[in-house]
Amino acid sequence: MNFEHIRVQAYYGYKANERPESFSFRGRQYRVVEIADRWYEGGYGPVQLDYFKVIADDGQEYILRYNGLFDAWSMLTDDAEPR
């Protein structure tokens, strides 16, 4: 699995980066129209990864991941090597 760094506009509710609202990937902006699934990896310690399966305005599903320790978003890609 390869994850590529992306820029995300996120909703800030009871915590920072609670859920993605839009993201930029390879020069294109996508609006999140639905969060189809959400899950977590890690515990309550310093490293927790938040995963979101989203449906974007292009009708495609994407897996986004937020790493709170590094305040960084990434997206699962099918590429053999990240660009």
N, C-alpha and C positions, 0 to 999 in steps of 0.2 A: 504494500500500500504506500502510495506517495501522497504527501500533503504539501500543497503549494501555498505560500503566504498570499493572503488577500487583504484588501481593505474592506472594513465593514462599518456601516452605520447601524448602531444598536440602540435598542430601547433601554433606558435606565429607569427601572422601577425601584423595587426594594433593594436591589443590588446593581452594581455596574455591569454593563454588557449582559443584561438579563436575557435578551433574545435578539437575533439579527432582524433588521428591517430592510436593508438593502446591502449589496456588496458589489465590488469592482473586481473583475477577473479578466486579465489579458486585454485591457483597454476597453472593456464593455461594462456598463452599469446594469445591474439586475435588481429588480424589486422583489422582495419576498412576498408572495401572495398567500402562502399557507405554510405553517410548520406541521409537517405530517407526522413527525416523531421526534422524540428528544430523550437522551440518556446521558449518563455520567460514567466516568472512569476515574478511579481513585477514591479517596475517602474525604474526610473532613480536614485532612492535613494541608500542607502548603501546595501540593500538586493535585489539582483536580482538573480534569478535562471535561468540558461540556460539549456534547455532540448534538447537532440539529440536522434532521433530514428536512429540507425545505423544498417547496415548489416555487420556482421563480416565475416572473411574468412571461418568460418564453415557453412555459409549459413543462420544462424539464425539472427533474429532481437532482438536488445537489446535497452532499454531506459536508457540513461546515463544522469546524472544531474551534473552540475557544480555550486557550491555555491561560488561566488566570495568573499563574506565577510569572509569566513573561508578558502578560497583557497582549497576547498575539492571537490573531485569527488565521486559519488556514482552511483549505478545501481539498477534499479527496479527489485525486485525478487518476486517470487511467494511463498516464504517460509513464514510460519506462524510466525516464529521467526528468526531474523538475526543470522548468524553463527559467 
